Amino acid sequence: PRRVEVTAHARALLGRVLHGHGVSARITEVEAYGGVNDPASHAFTRTSRSEIMCGEPWRLYVYRCYGMHFCANIVTGPTEEASAVLIRAGEVIDGVGLARQRRGERVLGIGLARGPGNFASALGLTLDDLGSDLLTGETVRLGHAPTSTPDVSEGPRVGVSKAANVPWRFWITGDPTVSAYRRSPRASP
């Protein structure tokens, strides 16, 4: 896919805090998806599930993954381009007890929101949050940009079979909450 402003949005989300249902997490890892221009994106082929991505930016796109987990994306636009950023990992900074209830008492602090399904689970995000306005919302909202820019690393996206070598995964360098890279076995060499 061509490099679009979604990668700039993805990088800018690192270090911001997402607040959801009594838990707040600092975003430490993301993946950018270029919508209609990106064969790895849900919006590459427009469906009822991906329709939210074609709408207003700064909305939450929540979908079910593997039938049991939810994943959360931030729609970044432009509107008909359907670009979005998957939140892959974060550090729970407020509401740790509630996040631990949702994720399990045995999960260590750095693992509470490591991985996209775990991130959504820690914050209590479900399909009920689909379309939430992250700039003005009360239940789910995105905090302001951090005062300092973190060091950022980049690499290929995790688990995608199409456009698997595109380096649109970004993470805060050295952060222990970042998830492990796993290439899809269906990805071309």
Salt bridges, closest charged atoms under 4 A:
GLU5 OE2 - HIS9 NE2 3.45
GLU29 OE2 - ARG88 NE 3.08
GLU29 OE2 - ARG169 NE 2.66
GLU31 OE2 - ARG88 NE 3.86
ASP38 OD2 - ARG157 NH1 2.55
GLU51 OE2 - ARG46 NH2 2.67
GLU80 OE1 - ARG46 NH1 2.86
GLU81 OE1 - ARG2 NH2 3.23
GLU91 OE1 - ARG26 NH2 2.78
ASP129 OD1 - HIS21 NE2 2.93
ASP133 OD2 - ARG59 NH1 2.89
GLU154 OE1 - ARG11 NH2 2.63
ASP175 OD2 - ARG26 NH2 2.72
